[in-house]
Amino acid sequence: MDYSDTERIVDESLEFPATHTAVIEQIGAIEITSPSGNSVTIQETLDPVEEESYLTADALYTSIIGNLDETFIGRKYYDDRGGIAIGTEIRDESTVSF
């Protein structure tokens, strides 16, 4: 499944509150695919989490996305706001806007 589908799957697949064991049994085998093509299962993502239960779908979703590695970020340090790239010098201060 695409990373963007994670929240919908969590919402539709479980009833809350849900125990960690129930989450792993019901959706643990589902793979989440990063933009770069790498995959990880929900179980692998939640293995380091020490929660016994999740009160809401949002709490579970936050735990899942909070434990995904940097391949799910996309382009690191990308800024589509047109700012100055990290590590570059400002040469002409007249072009800087605040």
N, C-alpha and C positions, 0 to 999 in steps of 0.2 A: 504494500500500500504506500502511496505517496505520503510524505511527511504532513502535507496539508490536510489529509483525511483523518489524522490521529484524533482530533477533538471529536469529530462526528462518530467515529467507531467507539470511543470511550463512552460517549453519551448514549448511544443506541444499544450497546452490548451488555450493559450492567445496570443493576439497581443499587442505589446507594442508601445508606452506608454499605460499603463492600469491604470484605477482608482482603488482605494481601494475597492469601492463598486462593480465594475465589477469583481474584483478578488474574492470577497466573494460570489457573485452570481454564478460565473462559477465553482470555485473549492473549495469554502469554506467548503463544506460538506465532502470532501475527508479526510479520516483518515490516519494519518501517524503512523506506528507501530514501537515502539522502539525495540531494541534487547532483552529487558526483557519481551516484550509482551504487554506493556502498549500502549494505543492509544490516540491520540489527533487529533482533526480536524484542518485543516488549518485555519479556522475561529477562533478557540480558540487560536491558536498560534499568529494570527495577531491582535486580539482584543486590546492588549496593545499598538500596534504601532500607531503612530499619523501621518503616511504618508497619503497624499491625493491621490498620484499616484506613480507609479513605472515606471521609464523610460525604464528599460531593464529587461529581464528575470533574469539576474544576481542580480540586485538590489532586486527583489522580493525574489529570492531564499535565498539571504543573510539575509533578514528580517525574513524569515521563520526559517532557521536553527539557527539564532541568538537568537530566542525566545523559542527554545525547552529546556525542562528541563534536568537535569542531567541523567535521565534514558536513554537518547539517546547517551550518551558518551560511554557507554560500561563499561569496568572495569576501575574504577577510579584509577588514579596514576599508571596504567600499563605501563611498558616500555619494549618493546621487543628488546632493544638494549643491554641488558646484563649489564647495569650499576648497581650501588649499590642502593638498595631500600631506600626510604626516611625513616629516623629515625634509620638506622642501623649504627653501628660503623665499622670503618676500623681497623682491627686488624693486618693484615700483609700488610704493605705498599709496599712490593715487588710485589704484584699482581695487583697494581693499574697502569693503563696505561693512558697516556694522548694523 
